[in-house]
Amino acid sequence: MNRQQQLEIEAATFRRLVEHLRGQQDLQNIELMTLAGFCRNCLSKWYQAEAEARGHEVEYEDARQMVYGMPYRQWKEKYQTAATPEQMRAFDEHSRGK
């Protein structure tokens, strides 16, 4: 495969990941951080950073809307729950292990 084909596959894979996460509203960011070491907000920051590295200005909230599929505030109101003590403990343990 050539470089262009690889880029197209990588871009399609990223879009698929974002769509998958949009469909998993019950999966909380703290759980993603604990299990995978990144969350939807991380993806938003990476998107913003890569755009800016290529000379495109992208506001953080615009990047979050791209990842969440809606304004972050709306997603947070609809789907985010308070972290449980167990989730916080697991997150803290994972964070200390790094």
C-alpha positions in Angstrom: 0.0 0.0 0.0 1.2 3.5 -0.7 1.4 6.4 1.7 -1.9 8.0 0.5 -3.8 4.7 1.0 -2.3 4.3 4.4 -3.4 7.9 5.4 -6.9 7.1 4.1 -7.1 3.9 6.1 -5.8 5.7 9.2 -8.4 8.5 8.8 -11.2 6.0 8.3 -10.1 4.1 11.4 -10.1 7.4 13.4 -13.6 8.2 12.2 -14.7 4.7 13.1 -13.3 5.0 16.6 -15.1 8.4 17.1 -18.4 6.9 15.8 -17.9 4.0 18.2 -17.3 6.3 21.1 -20.4 8.4 20.2 -22.5 5.2 20.4 -21.1 4.3 23.8 -22.6 7.1 25.9 -22.7 4.9 29.0 -18.9 4.6 28.9 -17.7 7.3 31.1 -14.4 9.2 30.4 -13.0 8.2 33.8 -13.4 4.6 32.8 -11.7 5.2 29.5 -8.8 6.9 31.3 -8.5 4.1 33.8 -8.6 1.3 31.2 -6.9 2.9 28.1 -5.1 5.9 29.4 -7.1 8.3 27.2 -10.6 9.6 26.9 -12.8 11.6 24.5 -11.2 14.8 25.8 -7.8 13.5 25.0 -8.9 12.7 21.4 -10.2 16.3 21.2 -6.9 17.7 22.4 -4.9 15.5 20.0 -7.1 16.5 17.1 -6.7 20.2 18.0 -2.9 19.8 18.3 -2.5 17.9 15.0 -4.6 20.5 13.2 -2.5 23.3 14.6 0.7 21.5 13.7 -0.5 21.6 10.2 -1.4 25.3 10.3 -5.1 25.1 11.0 -6.6 26.9 14.0 -9.2 24.7 15.8 -10.8 25.8 19.0 -10.9 23.1 21.7 -14.7 23.3 22.0 -14.9 22.7 18.2 -12.6 19.7 18.5 -14.7 18.3 21.4 -17.9 18.8 19.4 -16.3 16.8 16.5 -15.5 13.9 18.9 -18.6 14.0 21.0 -21.0 14.6 18.1 -22.6 17.5 20.0 -21.5 20.4 22.1 -19.6 19.0 25.2 -22.0 20.8 27.6 -24.9 19.0 26.0 -23.2 15.6 26.1 -22.2 16.2 29.7 -25.8 17.0 30.8 -27.2 14.0 28.9 -24.7 11.3 29.6 -22.0 12.1 32.2 -22.5 10.7 35.6 -20.6 11.5 38.8 -17.6 9.3 39.3 -18.2 6.6 41.9 -15.7 6.1 44.7 -14.8 2.8 43.0 -14.1 4.6 39.7 -12.0 7.2 41.4 -10.0 4.6 43.3 -9.3 2.6 40.1 -8.3 5.8 38.3 -6.0 6.8 41.2 -4.4 3.4 41.2 -3.9 3.4 37.5 -2.5 7.0 37.6 0.0 6.0 40.3 1.2 3.1 38.3 2.4 5.3 35.5 
